[in-house]
Amino acid sequence: MAPPGPRPHSIRQQSGPVQSQLEAACRPSHPRVNQGVRLPNHGLLHGQEADGAPSNVALRNLAFFKHAVRSFVSLTKLTELDVSRSELDSDLLTGIDQLLLLEKLNLAFCDLTKLPFRFDSLINLRELDISHNKLDSDSLAGIDNLALLETLNLSSCDATKPPFKFDSLPKLKELDVSYNKFDCDSHVDIGKLGFLEKLNLHFCNLRKLPFRFDSVNNLKELDVGENKLASEFFNDIEKLVSLRKLNLSRCELTKLPFCFDSLTKLKELKVSGNKLDSGSLAGIDKIALLETLNLSSCDLTKLPFRYSKKLCDLLNQLTGVGPCMNTNPG
């Protein structure tokens, strides 16, 4: 007689405290209140224990977790779920839309090609990260039903157009759609996101800015690097009175058509990789709060600002290159 084949894999085949605690976490009748699940690399299950038991359960077997996540309906109190950097089949995520209290969801770097759940049931979602998946615009349809969403990361998702209507996400504060090759003719009106504070459009195949600066005047961080944008699109950038970080690197700019002294709160400026000479950067030393400045690969023959004499003396002492001519007295 041939030896019996392997028994079907099940949760109950696992042994030890990890198995028993996870079974308890997924049992609807257990008094435990589950707050969040996270699976980076080999996986973690975070829970707030009602009985004083350990709140972190380490999972050593990914297949074990795959069986556990099928029972999303039992995790009715879950508010945070992180399964990023996991090679999960899309079907294993079926049922996430049953987590009606979910506020944070991270599915980044999961090699997903589709999302087998509906966004319109996740009405409490405030943070969503589905970046670095092969998701086109059609597979992201329904995001505009997330009316409470505040943070959205769609970086590197192969989208050719924004998968939502901007006026449907009135509370959005952080938007990252970098590294998507948008169709240049696609209608994008980010200006309708009146509360937006952080915007990342890095490497998005843009030929023009998809907003007016006066419509996004709450912006604190703006990244439009590696887009072929003409200088005139920045004529009104001084209207961003709250701006702290600005990245215009590799935008094929030949001049910066704005007054530096108007960006009074700017702390970080990146304009590397543009054909900017020293004259086009004159006045940059008027940004009094500037802490980080990147001018690499800008065709400079001299620095577009002056050192204080004290700083210049220190540089001469450290480098030994001789007298520094680019100085202000004092």
PAZAPA-4460 file (N, C-alpha, C; in steps of 0.05 Angstrom, whole numbers, plus 32768, in hexadecimal, padded with zeros to 4 digits):
% residues 330
    n_x    n_y    n_z   ca_x   ca_y   ca_z    c_x    c_y    c_z   seq   type   mol
   8011   7FE8   8000   8000   8000   8000   8012   8019   8000     1      M     A
   800A   802C   7FEF   801A   8045   7FEE   8016   8055   8007     2      A     A
   802B   8062   8010   8028   8072   8029   8015   8089   8024     3      P     A
   8006   8090   8039   7FF2   80A5   8036   8000   80BF   802F     4      P     A
   7FF2   80D0   801E   7FFD   80EA   8016   7FFD   80FE   802C     5      G     A
   8008   8114   8028   8009   8129   803D   7FED   8133   8044     6      P     A
   7FE9   8138   805D   7FCF   8142   8066   7FCC   815E   805D     7      R     A
   7FB3   8167   8056   7FAE   8182   804E   7FB8   8196   8063     8      P     A
   7FC5   81AC   805A   7FD0   81C0   806C   7FB9   81CE   807A     9      H     A
   7FBB   81D2   8093   7FA7   81E1   80A2   7FB4   81EF   80B9    10      S     A
   7FA6   8202   80C4   7FB0   8210   80DB   7FB5   81FE   80F2    11      I     A
   7FA5   81EA   80F6   7FA7   81D9   810D   7FBF   81C7   810B    12      R     A
   7FCB   81C4   80F4   7FE4   81B4   80F2   7FFB   81C2   80FF    13      Q     A
   7FFA   81DD   8101   8011   81EB   810E   8011   81E5   812C    14      Q     A
   8029   81E5   8137   802B   81DF   8153   8039   81F6   8162    15      S     A
   8035   81F7   817C   8044   820B   818B   8032   8223   8192    16      G     A
   803D   8236   81A1   802E   824D   81AA   8025   825F   8194    17      P     A
   8035   8261   817E   802D   8273   8168   8013   826A   815C    18      V     A
   8010   8250   8158   7FF8   8245   814C   7FE0   824A   815E    19      Q     A
   7FE2   8245   8178   7FCB   8247   8189   7FC3   8264   818C    20      S     A
   7FD6   8277   818D   7FCF   8293   8191   7FC2   829E   8177    21      Q     A
   7FCC   8296   815F   7FC0   829F   8147   7FA4   8295   8143    22      L     A
   7F9F   827B   814A   7F84   8270   8149   7F71   8281   815B    23      E     A
   7F7B   8287   8172   7F6B   8297   8185   7F65   82B3   8179    24      A     A
   7F79   82BE   816B   7F75   82D9   815F   7F60   82D9   8149    25      A     A
   7F5D   82C2   813B   7F4A   82C1   8125   7F2F   82B6   812D    26      C     A
   7F2C   82AE   8147   7F13   82A2   8150   7EFF   82B8   8157    27      R     A
   7EE8   82BB   814A   7ED5   82D1   814F   7ECC   82D3   816C    28      P     A
   7ECA   82BD   817A   7EBF   82BE   8195   7ED4   82C6   81AA    29      S     A
   7EED   82C8   81A2   7F02   82CF   81B5   7F00   82ED   81BD    30      H     A
   7F04   82F4   81D7   7F00   8310   81DF   7F16   8323   81D6    31      P     A
   7F2B   8319   81C8   7F41   8329   81BF   7F36   833F   81AC    32      R     A
   7F43   8357   81AD   7F3C   836C   819A   7F54   8370   8188    33      V     A
   7F51   8369   816E   7F68   836B   815B   7F69   8387   8150    34      N     A
   7F81   8394   8153   7F85   83AF   814A   7F93   83B0   812F    35      Q     A
   7FA6   839E   812A   7FB5   83A0   8111   7FC4   8387   810B    36      G     A
   7FC7   8382   80F1   7FD7   836B   80E8   7FEC   8375   80D5    37      V     A
   8004   836B   80D8   801A   8374   80C7   802A   835B   80BE    38      R     A
   8032   835A   80A5   8042   8344   809B   8059   834E   808A    39      L     A
   806E   8359   8095   8085   8360   8086   8098   8348   8085    40      P     A
   80A1   8340   806E   80B4   832A   806C   80A8   8310   8077    41      N     A
   80B0   8308   808F   80A6   82EF   809A   808C   82F3   80AA    42      H     A
   8085   830C   80B2   806A   8310   80BC   8068   8316   80D9    43      G     A
   8055   8327   80E0   804E   832D   80FC   8030   8330   80FF    44      L     A
   8026   8328   8114   800A   832C   811A   8008   833D   8133    45      L     A
   7FFE   8356   8130   7FFC   8368   8147   7FDF   8367   8152    46      H     A
   7FDC   8364   816C   7FC1   8364   8177   7FC1   8370   8193    47      G     A
   7FAC   837D   819A   7FAA   8387   81B6   7F9B   8372   81C6    48      Q     A
   7FA9   8367   81D9   7F9E   8350   81E8   7F8C   835A   81FF    49      E     A
   7F75   834D   8202   7F64   8354   8218   7F6C   8345   8231    50      A     A
   7F7B   832F   822E   7F82   831E   8245   7F9F   8321   824D    51      D     A
   7FAD   8335   8243   7FC9   8339   824B   7FDD   8328   823D    52      G     A
   7FD4   8318   822A   7FE7   8306   821B   7FF8   8317   8208    53      A     A
   800F   830D   81FF   8020   831C   81ED   8011   8327   81D5    54      P     A
   8017   8340   81CD   8008   834D   81B7   8015   8347   819C    55      S     A
   802E   833D   819B   803B   8337   8181   803F   8319   817E    56      N     A
   8034   830E   8168   8037   82F2   8163   8048   82EF   814A    57      V     A
   8060   82E3   814C   8071   82E0   8134   8068   82C8   8124    58      A     A
   8065   82CC   810A   805D   82B6   80F8   8076   82AD   80E8    59      L     A
   807C   8293   80EA   8093   8288   80DD   808C   827C   80C2    60      R     A
   8073   8278   80BC   806B   8269   80A5   8057   827A   8095    61      N     A
   805F   8284   807D   804D   8294   806D   8034   8286   8065    62      L     A
   8037   826C   805F   801F   825C   8057   800B   825C   806E    63      A     A
   8015   825A   8086   8004   825B   809E   7FF3   8275   809E    64      F     A
   8001   828B   8098   7FF3   82A5   8098   7FDD   82A6   8082    65      F     A
   7FE3   8299   806B   7FD0   8299   8055   7FB6   828D   805D    66      K     A
   7FB7   8278   806E   7F9E   826C   8077   7F90   827F   808B    67      H     A
   7FA0   828D   809B   7F94   829E   80AF   7F86   82B6   80A3    68      A     A
   7F91   82C2   808D   7F84   82DA   8083   7F6B   82D5   8074    69      V     A
   7F65   82BB   806E   7F4B   82B5   8061   7F34   82BD   8073    70      R     A
   7F38   82BF   808C   7F23   82C4   809F   7F22   82E1   80A8    71      S     A
   7F22   82F3   8094   7F20   8310   809B   7F07   8316   80AA    72      F     A
   7EF2   8307   80A5   7ED8   830D   80B2   7EDA   830B   80D0    73      V     A
   7EED   82FB   80DA   7EF0   82F8   80F7   7EFF   830F   8104    74      S     A
   7F0D   831F   80F4   7F1D   8335   80FE   7F0D   834F   80FD    75      L     A
   7EF6   834F   8109   7EE3   8365   8106   7EEC   837F   8112    76      T     A
   7F00   837F   8124   7F09   8397   8131   7F23   83A2   8125    77      K     A
   7F2C   8395   8110   7F46   839D   8104   7F45   83B9   80F9    78      L     A
   7F59   83CA   8100   7F5B   83E5   80F6   7F74   83EA   80E5    79      T     A
   7F89   83D9   80E8   7FA1   83DC   80D8   7FAA   83C1   80CD    80      E     A
   7FB0   83C0   80B3   7FBA   83A7   80A7   7FD1   83AD   8095    81      L     A
   7FE8   83A0   8099   8000   83A4   8089   8009   8388   8080    82      D     A
   8007   8382   8066   8011   836A   805B   8025   8370   8045    83      V     A
   8033   8387   8047   8045   8390   8032   805D   837D   8030    84      S     A
   8069   837D   8018   8080   836D   8011   807B   834F   8016    85      R     A
   8063   8346   800E   805C   832A   8011   8053   8320   7FF5    86      S     A
   805B   8308   7FEE   8053   82FD   7FD4   8038   82EF   7FD7    87      E     A
   8023   8300   7FD9   8009   82F6   7FDD   7FF9   82F4   7FC3    88      L     A
   7FEB   82DF   7FBE   7FD9   82DD   7FA8   7FC2   82F0   7FAD    89      D     A
   7FB8   82FD   7F98   7FA2   8310   7F9B   7F8A   8304   7FA9    90      S     A
   7F85   82EB   7FA3   7F6D   82DE   7FAF   7F6E   82DC   7FCD    91      D     A
   7F86   82DC   7FD8   7F89   82DA   7FF5   7F7F   82F4   8003    92      L     A
   7F7C   8309   7FF4   7F73   8323   7FFF   7F55   8326   7FFD    93      L     A
   7F48   8312   7FF1   7F2A   8313   7FF0   7F1F   8314   800C    94      T     A
   7F0E   8327   8011   7F02   8329   802C   7F0C   8341   803C    95      G     A
   7F21   834F   8032   7F2B   8366   8040   7F14   837B   8042    96      I     A
   7F03   837C   802F   7EED   8390   802F   7ED9   8389   8045    97      D     A
   7EDD   8373   8053   7ECB   836E   806A   7ED6   837B   8084    98      Q     A
   7EEE   8386   8082   7EFA   8394   809A   7EEF   83B0   809A    99      L     A
   7ED7   83B4   80A4   7ECA   83CE   80A2   7ED6   83E4   80B3   100      L     A
   7EE6   83DC   80C7   7EF3   83F0   80D8   7F0F   83F7   80D0   101      L     A
   7F18   83EB   80BA   7F34   83EE   80B1   7F3A   840C   80AB   102      L     A
   7F50   8416   80B7   7F58   8432   80B2   7F73   8434   80A3   103      E     A
   7F84   841F   80A6   7F9E   841F   8098   7FA2   8405   808A   104      K     A
   7FAA   8406   8070   7FAE   83EE   8060   7FC7   83F1   8050   105      L     A
   7FDA   83DE   8053   7FF3   83DF   8044   7FF7   83C5   8034   106      N     A
   7FF6   83C7   801A   7FFA   83B0   8008   8011   83B6   7FF5   107      L     A
   8024   83C6   7FFD   803B   83CD   7FEC   804D   83B6   7FE6   108      A     A
   8059   83B5   7FCE   806C   83A1   7FC7   8061   8384   7FCA   109      F     A
   8049   8380   7FC0   803D   8365   7FC2   8039   8357   7FA7   110      C     A
   8044   8363   7F92   8042   8358   7F77   8025   8353   7F6F   111      D     A
   8013   8364   7F77   7FF7   8362   7F70   7FF1   836C   7F54   112      L     A
   7FDF   835E   7F46   7FD6   8368   7F2C   7FB9   8370   7F2D   113      T     A
   7FAC   836A   7F43   7F90   8372   7F46   7F8A   8373   7F64   114      K     A
   7F75   8381   7F6B   7F6C   8383   7F87   7F50   8376   7F89   115      L     A
   7F4F   835E   7F95   7F36   834F   7F96   7F23   8357   7FAC   116      P     A
   7F20   8372   7FAF   7F0D   837B   7FC3   7F03   8397   7FBA   117      F     A
   7EEE   83A0   7FC6   7EE1   83B9   7FBE   7EE9   83CF   7FD2   118      R     A
   7EF0   83E6   7FC8   7EF8   83FC   7FD9   7EDF   8409   7FE7   119      F     A
   7EC8   8407   7FDB   7EB1   8415   7FE5   7EA8   840B   8001   120      D     A
   7EB1   83F4   8009   7EA9   83EA   8024   7EBD   83F2   8039   121      S     A
   7ED5   83FC   8031   7EEA   8404   8044   7EE6   8422   804A   122      L     A
   7ED0   8429   8054   7EC8   8445   8057   7ED8   8453   806C   123      I     A
   7EE5   8445   807E   7EF4   8452   8093   7F12   8454   808D   124      N     A
   7F1A   844B   8075   7F37   844B   806E   7F42   8467   806C   125      L     A
   7F59   846B   807A   7F66   8486   807B   7F82   8485   806E   126      R     A
   7F8E   846E   806E   7FA9   846B   8062   7FA9   8452   8051   127      E     A
   7FB2   8455   8037   7FB3   843F   8025   7FCD   8440   8015   128      L     A
   7FDC   842A   8016   7FF5   8428   8008   7FF4   840E   7FF7   129      D     A
   7FF1   8412   7FDD   7FF1   83FB   7FCA   8007   83FF   7FB5   130      I     A
   801C   840C   7FBD   8032   8413   7FAB   8042   83FA   7FA3   131      S     A
   8050   83FD   7F8C   8062   83E8   7F82   8053   83CE   7F7D   132      H     A
   803C   83D0   7F71   802D   83B9   7F67   8026   83BE   7F4A   133      N     A
   8021   83AA   7F3B   801B   83AD   7F1E   7FFD   83B1   7F1B   134      K     A
   7FF4   83C7   7F24   7FD8   83CD   7F23   7FD3   83E4   7F10   135      L     A
   7FC3   83E0   7EFB   7FBD   83F5   7EE9   7FA6   8406   7EF4   136      D     A
   7F9F   841B   7EE6   7F8A   842D   7EEF   7F6F   8420   7EF3   137      S     A
   7F69   840D   7EE1   7F4F   8400   7EE3   7F4C   83EF   7EFC   138      D     A
   7F62   83E2   7F04   7F61   83D1   7F1C   7F60   83E1   7F36   139      S     A
   7F64   83FC   7F34   7F63   840D   7F4B   7F49   841C   7F4C   140      L     A
   7F37   8416   7F3A   7F1D   8424   7F3A   7F0E   8420   7F55   141      A     A
   7F02   8435   7F5E   7EF3   8434   7F77   7F01   8442   7F8E   142      G     A
   7F1B   844A   7F8B   7F29   8458   7FA0   7F1A   8472   7FA8   143      I     A
   7F0C   847E   7F94   7EFF   8497   7F9B   7EE6   8494   7FAD   144      D     A
   7EE1   847B   7FB5   7ECC   8476   7FC9   7ED6   8479   7FE6   145      N     A
   7EF1   847D   7FE8   7EFD   847E   8003   7EFD   849B   800C   146      L     A
   7EE7   84A5   8014   7EE3   84C2   801A   7EF3   84CC   8032   147      A     A
   7EFB   84B9   8044   7F0B   84C2   805B   7F29   84BF   8058   148      L     A
   7F31   84B7   8040   7F4E   84B1   803B   7F5F   84CA   803E   149      L     A
   7F75   84C7   804D   7F87   84DE   8052   7FA3   84D9   8046   150      E     A
   7FAB   84C0   8043   7FC5   84B9   8037   7FC2   84A3   8023   151      T     A
   7FCC   84A9   800A   7FCA   8495   7FF4   7FE4   8493   7FE6   152      L     A
   7FEF   847A   7FE4   8008   8475   7FD6   8002   8461   7FBF   153      N     A
   8005   846C   7FA7   8001   845B   7F8F   801B   845B   7F7E   154      L     A
   8032   845F   7F8B   804B   8461   7F7C   8051   8447   7F6D   155      S     A
   805A   8449   7F55   8063   8432   7F45   804D   841D   7F42   156      S     A
   8037   8426   7F38   8020   8413   7F34   8018   8410   7F17   157      C     A
   8029   8419   7F05   8023   8416   7EE8   8009   8425   7EE0   158      D     A
   8001   8439   7EEF   7FE9   8448   7EE7   7FEF   845C   7ED1   159      A     A
   7FDE   845F   7EBE   7FE1   8472   7EA9   7FCF   848A   7EAC   160      T     A
   7FBE   8489   7EC0   7FAC   84A0   7EC6   7FA4   849D   7EE3   161      K     A
   7F9D   84B3   7EF0   7F94   84B2   7F0C   7F7B   84A0   7F0E   162      P     A
   7F7A   848D   7F21   7F64   847B   7F23   7F4D   8484   7F34   163      P     A
   7F4A   849F   7F37   7F35   84A9   7F47   7F2F   84C6   7F40   164      F     A
   7F18   84D0   7F48   7F11   84EC   7F45   7F1C   84FB   7F5E   165      K     A
   7F2B   8510   7F59   7F39   851D   7F6F   7F25   852A   7F82   166      F     A
   7F0E   8534   7F78   7EFB   8541   7F8B   7EEC   852D   7F9C   167      D     A
   7EF1   8513   7F98   7EE4   84FE   7FA8   7EF4   84F7   7FC1   168      S     A
   7F0C   8502   7FC3   7F1E   84FC   7FDA   7F23   8517   7FE8   169      L     A
   7F10   8522   7FF5   7F12   853E   8000   7F25   8540   8017   170      P     A
   7F2B   852A   8025   7F3C   852B   803D   7F59   8523   8038   171      K     A
   7F60   851D   801F   7F7B   8513   8019   7F90   8528   801F   172      L     A
   7FA4   8520   802E   7FBA   8531   8036   7FD5   8529   802A   173      K     A
   7FD8   850F   8024   7FF1   8506   8019   7FEB   84F4   8001   174      E     A
   7FF7   84FB   7FE9   7FF2   84EC   7FD1   800D   84E6   7FC3   175      L     A
   8012   84CC   7FBE   802B   84C4   7FB0   8022   84B3   7F98   176      D     A
   8026   84BF   7F80   8021   84B0   7F68   803A   84AF   7F56   177      V     A
   8051   84B1   7F64   806A   84B1   7F55   806F   8498   7F46   178      S     A
   8080   849B   7F31   8088   8484   7F20   8071   8476   7F13   179      Y     A
   805D   8485   7F0B   8048   847C   7EF9   8049   848C   7EE0   180      N     A
   8048   8480   7EC9   804B   848E   7EB0   802F   8497   7EA6   181      K     A
   8026   84AD   7EB1   800C   84B7   7EAA   800C   84C0   7E8C   182      F     A
   7FF5   84BB   7E80   7FF0   84C6   7E65   7FF0   84E5   7E68   183      D     A
   8000   84F2   7E57   8003   850F   7E5A   7FE8   851D   7E55   184      C     A
   7FD6   8510   7E47   7FBC   851D   7E42   7FA7   8516   7E56   185      D     A
   7FAE   8504   7E69   7F9A   84FC   7E7D   7F92   8513   7E8F   186      S     A
   7F79   8515   7E95   7F6F   852C   7EA5   7F76   8528   7EC2   187      H     A
   7F86   8539   7ECC   7F8F   8538   7EE8   7F8A   8553   7EF4   188      V     A
   7F7A   8554   7F09   7F74   856E   7F16   7F79   856B   7F34   189      D     A
   7F92   856A   7F3C   7F9A   8567   7F58   7F91   857F   7F68   190      I     A
   7F8C   8595   7F5B   7F85   85AE   7F69   7F6B   85AB   7F79   191      G     A
   7F5B   8596   7F74   7F43   8592   7F83   7F48   8586   7F9F   192      K     A
   7F61   857E   7FA3   7F69   8573   7FBE   7F72   858A   7FCF   193      L     A
   7F5F   8599   7FDA   7F65   85B2   7FE8   7F75   85AE   8002   194      G     A
   7F75   8596   800E   7F83   8592   8027   7F9D   8584   8024   195      F     A
   7FA6   8580   800B   7FBE   8571   8005   7FD7   857F   8010   196      L     A
   7FE7   8570   801F   8000   857A   802B   8019   856E   801F   197      E     A
   8018   8556   8015   802F   8548   8009   8026   853D   7FEE   198      K     A
   8036   8544   7FD9   802F   853A   7FBE   8049   8531   7FB0   199      L     A
   8048   8518   7FA7   805F   850C   7F99   8057   8504   7F7D   200      N     A
   8061   8513   7F69   805C   850D   7F4D   8076   8507   7F3E   201      L     A
   8089   84FC   7F4D   80A4   84F7   7F42   80A2   84E3   7F2B   202      H     A
   80AE   84E9   7F14   80B0   84D7   7EFD   8094   84CE   7EF4   203      F     A
   8083   84E0   7EED   8068   84D9   7EE5   8062   84E1   7EC8   204      C     A
   8077   84E6   7EB8   8073   84EC   7E9C   8062   8506   7E98   205      N     A
   8064   8518   7EAB   8055   8531   7EA9   8063   8545   7E96   206      L     A
   8052   8554   7E87   805C   856A   7E77   8052   8585   7E81   207      R     A
   8040   8584   7E94   8036   859C   7EA1   802D   8594   7EBD   208      K     A
   802A   85A8   7ECE   8021   85A3   7EE9   8003   85A0   7EEA   209      L     A
   7FF9   858B   7EF7   7FDC   8585   7EF7   7FCD   8595   7F0D   210      P     A
   7FD5   85AD   7F12   7FC7   85BD   7F26   7FD1   85DA   7F24   211      F     A
   7FC1   85EC   7F30   7FCA   8608   7F34   7FD5   860A   7F50   212      R     A
   7FEA   8619   7F54   7FF6   861B   7F6E   7FE3   8627   7F83   213      F     A
   7FD2   8639   7F7B   7FC0   8645   7F8E   7FAA   8632   7F97   214      D     A
   7FA7   861B   7F89   7F92   8608   7F91   7F9D   85F3   7FA4   215      S     A
   7FB8   85F2   7FA8   7FC4   85DE   7FBA   7FD7   85ED   7FCD   216      V     A
   7FCD   8603   7FD7   7FDF   8614   7FE8   7FE4   860A   8004   217      N     A
   7FD9   85F2   800A   7FE0   85E5   8023   7FF8   85D2   8021   218      N     A
   8003   85CF   8008   8019   85BD   8004   8031   85C4   8015   219      L     A
   803C   85AF   8022   8055   85B2   8031   806C   85A3   8023   220      K     A
   8066   858F   8013   807A   8580   8005   8071   857B   7FE9   221      E     A
   8082   8581   7FD5   807B   857E   7FB9   8093   8572   7FAA   222      L     A
   808F   855B   7F9D   80A3   854E   7F8D   8099   854A   7F71   223      D     A
   80A4   8559   7F5D   809E   8555   7F41   80B7   854F   7F31   224      V     A
   80CB   8543   7F3E   80E4   853D   7F32   80E1   852A   7F1B   225      G     A
   80F4   852B   7F07   80F5   851A   7EF0   80DC   851B   7EDF   226      E     A
   80D1   8533   7EDC   80BC   8538   7EC8   80C6   854F   7EB6   227      N     A
   80BF   854E   7E9D   80C8   8562   7E8B   80B5   857B   7E8C   228      K     A
   80BB   858C   7E9F   80AA   85A3   7EA4   80B8   85BC   7E9D   229      L     A
   80AA   85CD   7E8D   80B6   85E7   7E86   80B6   85F9   7E9E   230      A     A
   80C9   860C   7E9E   80CC   861E   7EB4   80B3   862E   7EBA   231      S     A
   80A4   8635   7EA5   808D   8647   7EAA   8077   863A   7EBB   232      E     A
   8078   8620   7EBE   8064   8613   7ECF   8068   8619   7EEC   233      F     A
   807E   8625   7EF3   8084   862B   7F10   8081   8648   7F16   234      F     A
   8074   8657   7F04   8073   8675   7F08   8066   867D   7F22   235      N     A
   8052   866D   7F2B   8043   8675   7F43   8049   8664   7F5B   236      D     A
   8060   8656   7F5B   8066   8644   7F71   8068   8652   7F8C   237      I     A
   806E   866C   7F8B   806F   867B   7FA5   8055   867C   7FB4   238      E     A
   803F   8673   7FA7   8025   8672   7FB4   8024   865A   7FC8   239      K     A
   8038   8649   7FC6   8039   8633   7FDA   8048   863D   7FF3   240      L     A
   8039   864C   8002   8046   865A   8019   804D   8647   802F   241      V     A
   8043   862E   802F   8049   861B   8044   805E   8607   803C   242      S     A
   8069   8609   8024   807B   85F5   8019   8095   85F2   802A   243      L     A
   809B   85D9   8032   80B3   85D3   8040   80C8   85C4   802F   244      R     A
   80BE   85B2   801D   80D0   85A2   800D   80C7   85A4   7FF0   245      K     A
   80DB   85A8   7FDE   80D6   85AB   7FC1   80EB   859C   7FB1   246      L     A
   80E2   858A   7FA0   80F4   857B   7F8F   80ED   8580   7F72   247      N     A
   8100   858E   7F64   80FD   8594   7F48   8114   8587   7F38   248      L     A
   8120   8572   7F43   8137   8566   7F36   8131   855A   7F1B   249      S     A
   8144   855D   7F08   8142   8550   7EEE   8128   8557   7EDF   250      R     A
   8121   8570   7EDF   8109   857A   7ED2   810F   8589   7EB8   251      C     A
   8129   8588   7EB0   8132   8596   7E98   812D   85B4   7E99   252      E     A
   8130   85BF   7EB1   812C   85DC   7EB5   8146   85EB   7EAE   253      L     A
   8142   8603   7EA2   8159   8614   7E9C   8159   862D   7EAE   254      T     A
   8143   8631   7EBC   8141   8647   7ED0   812C   8640   7EE4   255      K     A
   812D   864E   7EFA   8118   864B   7F0F   8109   8665   7F11   256      L     A
   80F1   8666   7F05   80E2   867F   7F03   80D2   8686   7F1B   257      P     A
   80DF   8687   7F32   80D1   868F   7F4A   80E6   869D   7F5D   258      F     A
   80DB   86AC   7F6F   80EC   86BB   7F82   80F1   86A9   7F9A   259      C     A
   810A   86A4   7FA0   8111   8693   7FB7   8107   869E   7FD1   260      F     A
   8107   86B9   7FD4   80FF   86C5   7FED   80E2   86C2   7FF3   261      D     A
   80D2   86B8   7FDF   80B5   86B4   7FE4   80B0   8699   7FF1   262      S     A
   80C3   8687   7FEF   80C0   866C   7FFB   80CC   866C   8017   263      L     A
   80BF   867B   8028   80CA   8681   8043   80CD   8669   8055   264      T     A
   80BD   8654   8051   80BE   863D   8063   80CD   8625   8057   265      K     A
   80D9   8629   8040   80E6   8612   8032   80FF   8609   8042   266      L     A
   8101   85EF   8047   8117   85E3   8055   8128   85D0   8044   267      K     A
   811C   85C6   802F   812A   85B3   801E   8124   85B9   8001   268      E     A
   8139   85BD   7FF0   8136   85C3   7FD4   8149   85B2   7FC4   269      L     A
   813D   85A4   7FB0   814D   8593   7F9E   8148   859C   7F81   270      K     A
   815C   85A6   7F74   815A   85AE   7F58   8171   85A2   7F48   271      V     A
   817B   858B   7F50   8191   857D   7F43   8189   8574   7F27   272      S     A
   819D   8572   7F16   8198   8566   7EFB   818A   8579   7EE8   273      G     A
   818A   8593   7EEE   817E   85A7   7EDB   8195   85B8   7ED0   274      N     A
   8190   85C4   7EB9   81A4   85D5   7EAD   81A2   85F2   7EB8   275      K     A
   81A9   85F4   7ED1   81A7   860E   7EDF   81C3   8619   7EE4   276      L     A
   81C8   8631   7EDA   81E1   863D   7EE0   81DF   864D   7EFA   277      D     A
   81F5   8659   7F02   81F6   8667   7F1C   81E3   867F   7F1C   278      S     A
   81E0   868C   7F05   81CF   86A4   7F03   81B2   869D   7F08   279      G     A
   81A9   8686   7EFE   818D   867E   7F01   8186   8676   7F1D   280      S     A
   819A   8673   7F2E   8196   866B   7F4A   819C   8682   7F5D   281      L     A
   81A1   869A   7F52   81A7   86B1   7F62   8190   86B7   7F75   282      A     A
   8196   86BC   7F8E   8182   86C2   7FA2   817A   86AA   7FB3   283      G     A
   8186   8693   7FAD   817F   867B   7FBC   8186   867D   7FD9   284      I     A
   8199   868F   7FDF   81A1   8692   7FFB   818D   86A3   800B   285      D     A
   8177   86AB   7FFE   8162   86B9   800C   814F   86A6   801A   286      K     A
   8152   868C   8015   8140   8678   8022   814C   8673   803E   287      I     A
   8143   8683   8051   8150   8684   806B   814F   8669   807B   288      A     A
   813A   8659   8077   8136   8641   8086   8142   8628   8078   289      L     A
   814E   862B   8061   8157   8615   8051   816C   8604   8060   290      L     A
   8166   85E9   8062   8178   85D6   806F   8185   85C3   805C   291      E     A
   8177   85BC   8046   8182   85A8   8033   8180   85B4   8017   292      T     A
   8197   85B4   8008   8198   85BF   7FED   81A7   85AD   7FDB   293      L     A
   819A   85A4   7FC5   81A7   8592   7FB2   81AA   85A0   7F97   294      N     A
   81C2   85A7   7F8F   81C8   85B5   7F76   81DA   85A4   7F64   295      L     A
   81DA   8589   7F68   81ED   8578   7F59   81E5   8578   7F3B   296      S     A
   81F9   8576   7F2A   81F5   8574   7F0D   81E5   858B   7F02   297      S     A
   81EC   85A4   7F0A   81DD   85BB   7F01   81ED   85CE   7EF0   298      C     A
   8203   85C6   7EE5   8214   85D7   7ED4   821E   85F0   7EE2   299      D     A
   8222   85EF   7EFB   822B   8606   7F0A   8249   860A   7F06   300      L     A
   8252   8623   7F04   826E   862A   7F04   8276   8638   7F1E   301      T     A
   8262   8641   7F2D   8267   864C   7F47   824E   8649   7F58   302      K     A
   8251   864B   7F71   8239   8647   7F83   8228   8660   7F82   303      L     A
   820D   865C   7F82   81FB   8673   7F7F   81F4   8680   7F99   304      P     A
   8205   867E   7FAD   8200   868B   7FC7   821A   8690   7FD4   305      F     A
   821A   86A0   7FE9   8232   86A8   7FF7   8233   869B   8013   306      R     A
   824B   8692   801A   8250   8688   8035   8254   86A0   8048   307      Y     A
   824F   869C   8061   8259   86AF   8075   8277   86AC   8077   308      S     A
   8285   86C0   8080   82A2   86BF   8082   82AA   86A9   8095   309      K     A
   829B   86A5   80AB   82A2   8691   80BF   82A0   8675   80B3   310      K     A
   828B   8670   80A3   8288   8656   8097   829D   8651   8081   311      L     A
   82A3   8667   8072   82B7   8664   805D   82D2   865E   8069   312      C     A
   82DA   866B   807F   82F3   8665   808C   82F5   8648   8095   313      D     A
   82DE   863E   809F   82DE   8622   80A8   82E1   860F   8090   314      L     A
   82D4   8615   8079   82D6   8605   8062   82F3   8605   8057   315      L     A
   8300   861C   8058   831B   861E   804F   832E   860D   8060   316      N     A
   8328   860E   807A   8339   85FF   808D   8335   85E1   8089   317      Q     A
   831D   85D8   8083   8317   85BC   8080   8321   85B1   8065   318      L     A
   831E   85C1   8050   8324   85B7   8035   8340   85BF   802C   319      T     A
   834B   85D5   8037   8366   85DD   8030   8368   85E7   8013   320      G     A
   8352   85F1   8008   8352   85F9   7FEC   8359   8616   7FE8   321      V     A
   835F   8624   7FFD   8367   8640   7FFA   8350   8653   8000   322      G     A
   8354   866D   7FFC   833F   8681   8003   8325   867C   7FF4   323      P     A
   830F   8680   8003   82F4   867D   7FF7   82EB   8699   7FEF   324      C     A
   82E5   869C   7FD5   82DD   86B6   7FCB   82BF   86BB   7FCE   325      M     A
   82B0   86A6   7FD2   8292   86A9   7FD2   8288   86AF   7FEE   326      N     A
   828F   86C7   7FF8   8289   86CC   8014   827A   86E6   8018   327      T     A
   826B   86E7   802E   8260   86FF   8039   8270   8707   8051   328      N     A
   8273   8720   8058   8282   8727   8070   8273   871D   8089   329      P     A
   8281   8718   809E   8274   8710   80B7   8279   86F4   80BE   330      G     A
***
